[in-house]
């Protein structure tokens, strides 16, 4: 079994707003701005869009976006659940939609004022305690004060440190790499502001064992894409970023951010499920990947992602991230845009855009000969990932 | 100018006051060096019954105190009294005979008469020449050694009074000594009293997030309300948490539950620091607990400081109200009493003793006060304790010593021999708090005669701060013996 759209669909356009701490405009406005930019980047007119995919947690309804863009008809619209885990899943869904003929040009977007209006980092303490399944789920953690994404991830991190001997400094190397890359990316919030490992270690506690600099930013902004078939993409304005494959994954005894009840909690089985599909569909392996955008809402879960994709063995992520291995010029430069710690936290979508730029060869931090680029989505949730390249042509 | 006019009056008052105080201090200090006279015998010889009461109340089950067979083969050769009982033997009791009355240091009576009617013990320093054996009658003689200037303390304004008591046996052999310091103070003059009076009515506290409860998970929370922790169990044997509707192993919808033992281990843990949520008390530790039965449960680890929490640490269930929500939480299990004795070479300076939480129940406070023959009403009578300005009854200092001794020998083993035990008290231990004992090896000396000296630094910390800080010198057998 392989996914039929693999290698036959492409990202034809990318567009974003600026990334900031206060956009000073509505999330709808952000959505429309980034969507129009992506459509124009592809060389299309808004009314050529006939499909739309976004996150279930997206505030802006498809119909409102369609109204503002002047889209006359939509023949496909769908949403992907599980917050940041949805990022590459939206591209996966759009690829399936255009490949199946449900639509021709599918707009994918995510836009929010996650810093100036609705901060994820403040905690879920005000969530109502109803009998619905999701609220019942939070009932196993919220009454005890485990309320923020950082705290949910920290629980995995502590166990990972215990089992594999990883240290806070190992996590810090991810932050240092991200900020190094952001420092040379003018679009990044932390442009020209690299950090040292010492600064990471000295940054204040958020949730022990996580420091402030283990945590991504909170950001305002929007990011959009146009997905179409490879055949159509070839006729558009940009060189196609071919979706070599995209995949989604949810594992056994999967929970939302808190899959604490599995036999082991040091790996990310759902990401393993995603990885196996991508390698199967593309015939590639870890050695074939020149650069990767590894979802980095919090540094600790970058390490087991590298392990799940086979860049190193389980427990060896701490060794893999050493010696500049994940920095530009290293074995696997990750997050050349600065990632979500350095560029912006746009729920993983800005990472996909960086993947497209690397394939196009237009990144400000271009990795030489970036043939195959891996992009992953949110961890500790049902997740997704994709591989982009220039196709066989 | 009214200020200037008022000043001389005020000054005259304070001058008189100062003179009165100086006179009192001079009188009190004139007694320094005086003793209570010839050593006074204890009411009872060292006996197994009192030791057993102490052992039960302190839950100090060192077999050298209570198991004749073990004790016979031990370094002591026979049953010995817990060293921290030193001054319990000579306490006057509730209704002492006339022959034992009126022989205390009269400094206390003078201070009572001068209005310093409240008392709190602040320091106890025991020196043990040797452990006491059954049948020995202890004699004691107390000397006044120090009276402090009047000092303003958190409890109130008063004088610290220090005495040294020497303990001898029937033959006049010195077996131990105690330096004891108390504060005699005027009730209602301390910061604590002032702040209690001026405190604004407490704002209603936001309650913690409540759990969402469904038809499928109600059994769990019903269990909590009834004081038990339930784990969903299928007839096929599978345990599930979080609870399920259908057993994914065998397919049944007919799922029951078992009551968990409440024992578990820390599987992972975090300390949320930022942001702080008003409905929680910080520091806060969230632990992922692996229950003995095999399932895991998110919870809080209470009564321990974050840096002492370790993966694999044994914890025990406590179901309690947490800012408005009844929840299952866990505290570190009391470390198991060591049955063999550590050797001198087994310990190194810097070694940590496993933290030991001690829930402060009214029963603990009262039973230990009585077992130590301390009938001060503030240790057993809540109404009188409140009348004296205390929010509740509180633990007596003999118990603080007794629990420190227990902590040391539970850690080091039954044949560790205490040479001294010095504690200084801070905040009181009131009911429904927990005091967690922490300790570490602070120093090691040189082995002589097959025994090596080790110094422990200890502290007992409750929710208000340090209840006690102190040190214990003990001897451990050496491998070189």
Interface residues (C-beta under 8 A of the other chain):
Chain A: X121 X122 X123 X124 X125 X126 X127 X128 X129 X130 X131 X132 X133 X135 X136 X137 X138 X139 X140 X141 X142 X143 X144 X145 X146 X147 X148 X151 X154 X155 X156 X158 X159 X162 X204 X205 X206 X207 X208 X209 X210 X255 X258 X260 X261 X265
Chain B: X208 X209 X210 X211 X212 X213 X214 X215 X216 X217 X241 X242 X267 X268 X269 X270 X271 X272 X273 X274 X275 X277 X279 X280 X284 X286 X288 X295 X296 X297 X298 X299 X300 X306 X311 X322 X325 X327 X329
